[in-house]
Amino acid sequence: MNVYITRLNGTYISDTAQHVQKQTAEIAYQIGCRELGIYRYNADPENFESRMSRLDGIIAGLSAGDIVICQLPTWNGLGFDRSLIEHIRAYGGHVIIFIHDFEPLMQEGWRNKLRETIELYNQAEVLIVASYALRDFLLKNGIKENMKFVVQEIWDYPTDIAFIDKPVLKKEIYFAGDAGKFKFINQWDYDIPLNTFSWISCAGKNVRNMGWVNPSRLLIELAKGGFGLVWYGDEYWHHYMKYNNTTKLSTYLAAGIPVIVPQGISNQYLIEDNHLGFIVDSLDEAAERVRNITEDEYREYVEHVEKFAVLLRGGYFARKLITEAVHLVFREDTVKEPLPTLTYNLGGAVFFTAVLNESYGGNLALSWDYKGSTDGFLIYNMSGELIEETENKYQHYLLIKDHKREDGFIIKAYIKTQRGRLVVAETEPVYLRESLYKTSVVSLVIPAYNAENYVIRSIDSALAQSFSNLEIIIVNDGSSDGTAKILDWYAEKYPNVIVIHQENHGVPAARNAGILQTSGEYISFLDSDGIIYPGNIERMYNAIKKNDCDIAITPIYEINQLKYKILVQYAMENNALTFDEFFKQHYIRECGYGTVVINKLYKSALVKTRLFPILLPEDEAWTPYILSYAERICYVGDCFYEYDRTVSNSSLAKKMVNETVENKFMSYKKAVMFYLQNGNPQKLKLLKELAKRRLLEKRKYLAYDEYGKLWDEIDSSFKCME
């Protein structure tokens, strides 16, 4: 038996495509593989006879039982690639496909190639894929269940260069790539220098063009020190980097310098686990990390990179995956990676709470509170059947349909490793919970208007709270859809749910109606499109009691297009501050969306005598006003409120966005004047400082002078009252 590998030659579509196929073929040759040359040409007009003759020539040395590793795409088109695979199989050859680029994900216009590409891949016995993410994508989109996979992880970078000196800390970033394809280079505006190796010069601030250099010279330049940057030209390529590997990463690591890569890149876990560089959400963060790194920290990164670089320089990743792929052709004891069955304790990974409640429509609502590292969750029924798998590490709620009340479930948290998924924590079996409600200590007020499509989730998350003394008051603000029916079902089912029906008066009036019906010692608010973890109320309540505070505050996630980002978070520990300390150190400086009502727990006595003003934006008016009457405020940084912008129409928000500049100003003026005129007179100086900061910010970024004029009026008229 012989093992062959294809190699792309001749005219080609990109330098990188031919380079990596050539490099892989040369590494394969070193471990005994033979080469099948593929010539790049315009295959579209070629007739059947001509193509068959060409393919006969390519595989002329092939014997039945030989293995061919086909590096795809050949860039001669899917028709050519399909004919090549069929020809090899017809002559009794075994086929391994090494996927270098997955065309259906490379461009929006290539999505129509997905079905045909999957059919092509299904002709192979083994697939070599760039990442676990690509493997999972293929399995979800039609790859046969018994397909065998080898995960590549990263490209090699073979070199004979002897690196004598170790890289030194230079607070500079290097980018090896065609500068003309990356907009961020022209927009570079950081104090950290960006050095590019390209034919094209760019106009970004502090960008130095080093010109094009050959690969050997490039490694020598990079090895002097600094950081290698892997980034994307647009969001589409950012998404593709989740599935595919980039050769730039290997270039930097082979040179011995740490890397900076975007969150979600296919190699993220490889980089994190081997301490090879920074994973960042933005270029702002990248510049900050480089700016603040110390000599000792940089030296530690370099030591880890140097160990890893030995593998890349020697081509050991390609050697390993080729050998493993050949093994899999003949082995039957490893097909599709099984779901993980063992649980490993990594320390700090734990499920605090797991709750199962009845939900509207005969469904079940499963909620959990998990702390620790995870890449997703697996939910099983008691028969061991996997009923749900999610890669959303923030998820903590699942609506389960088509199951009986007596059914039980187990939730497992897993992380992705180089060998597959590893379970790091799991719950005990979770069965339907009996009502824990005793008496009202905390009242949760939920205003709802035409919310039938999402309010179920919000109520389910409220009912899943681990705090047993929770009263839930839902105000139906004149909904014209099926909201009222849903709310009445919950009120009839659960003794701690109270529903108020009223004509439509808007969110402030709905909240006030709920406040007046509360009987708890503390009050919190939840929007009908929001969601909270099962432990949120209990954590905030315990923090208030422990620190003798009037208000507890938590961070907020915003969910937008299924992505999570921090909307509100203060740079403070889980502790308590006086109002003055909190307002000066955090609120005035960082308020922004901190004006929201929903991420707080308030003493009832504080709220019941200070209802919401009937104006918009009510949060901007009411939050500084109510905070000013609090003596002590505590922050609970380990639980989050979730503000979901993907489920509701946000008609009010859209209306506000479409308002004229003048109307927006008048609405904001009313909000500012409300908290200045009605806030705690003893805290007027701080409230004025807040108004000043916010008004001058708005004047700047909205380019509307009326905000500045309003501040001048406030400064003058309230001066005598301080």
SULGI-V98681 format. One line per field, one symbol per residue. ss: DSSP state (~ for helix, > for strand, _ for the rest). A space follows every 10 residues. Layout:
ss->???
This chain:
ss->__>>>>>>>> ____~~~~~~ ~~~~~~~~~~ ___>>>>>>> _______~~~ ~~~~~~~~__ ______>>>> >>_____~~~ ~~~~~~~~~~ ___>>>>>>_ __~~~__~~~ ~~~~~~~~~~ ~____>>>>_ _~~~~~~~~~ _______>>> >_________ _______>>> >>>>>>__~~ ~_~~~~____ __>>>>>___ ______>>>_ ____~~~~~~ ~~__>>>>>_ ____~~~~~~ ______~~~~ ~~~~~___>> >>_____~~~ ~~~___>>>> __~~~~~~~~ ~~__~~~~~~ ~~~~~~~~~~ ~~~__~~~~~ ~~~~~~~~~~ __________ __>______> >>>>>>>>>~ ~~>>>>>>>> >____>>>>> >____>>>>> ______>>>> ________>> >>>>>>>__> >>>>>>___> _>________ _>>>>>>>__ ____~~~~~~ ~~~______> >>>>>>>___ __~~~~~~~~ ~~~___>>>> >>____~~~~ ~~~~~~~___ _>>>>____> >>___~~~~~ ~~~~~~~___ >>>>>>>>>> __>>>>>>__ _____>>>~~ ~~~~~~~~~~ _~~~~____> >>>~~~~~__ _______~~~ ~~~~~~~___ _>>>>>>>>> >>>>______ ~~~~~~~~__ ~~~~~~~~~~ ~~~~~~~~__ ~~~~~~~~~~ ~~~~~~~~~~ ~~___~~~~~ ~~~~~~~_~~ ~_
